[in-house]
């Protein structure tokens, strides 16, 4: 299978989280597509009376732009999740925590250095 | 309304501190202790603040200097860290504008222009931080001192061709900034003085053209 150069993969992981891996350069389009994929899985969970916990991997993101930031804020605002836990390098943690504040969702959206820290916080929301 | 805010130009960070309280600290006064919670964000109106940690052997290692117009500890706050990792101390007398972190949060909320400004500023400061930490880990005394001088020209120096540092730093302070003994630092400074990079007896005047040439020879990127 070819490796994804730029984009987002979204899936339900075995622990029951919605998991997303962002890879490469992120634009308004890639993030909006990811938000739509999120929405689909979150609605499925809602039908099962389950709250959505979303785990986001940003470790392979190479760049972002203003449009991708706006799309992320929109996603944080419209998707009915319980918590979004993000992990990745420091500049992206700073960016996502800031966007979380802009979206007024920083209590439910947090960014961490490692996957284990991110999962630990996500589990506290279940 | 929201759309209008989205297209607004990147603002000046100092605007966020309008009607903030001014606090004055004397030189050597501790402004933030390592381990303190991130409850207040500071904007430097005048003066300089050094950021340091204490090594296992008890020596002080100055990691960074903030000057007028800088904001701290913004990176720590926006990275989501609960506690401060370093000591922040007046390197000179300082005047600071203060903003409780909850108030800053209110100013960021629903305003992407503010968010983008703070993120861009923080990314820049983090790059300088990383460059400093990288230099501290190098095992080459000359390289450390040259890189430190380049950093000082940017942070506390006047514009070229002869940059004058705004504050006088002792050889002890300079050695704490480059992770060398005071003696090794003095030897390197003396060599640079003989080469015409440093001018005068005190290490406060720097020939920027010669410093740039040295940086280029040594592939130092600051």
Interface residues (C-beta under 8 A of the other chain):
Chain A: X66 X69 X70 X73 X90 X91 X93 X94 X95 X97 X98 X99 X101 X102 X104 X106 X110 X111 X112
Chain B: X6 X75 X78 X79 X80 X105 X108 X109 X110 X111 X112 X114 X115 X116 X118 X119 X122 X123 X126
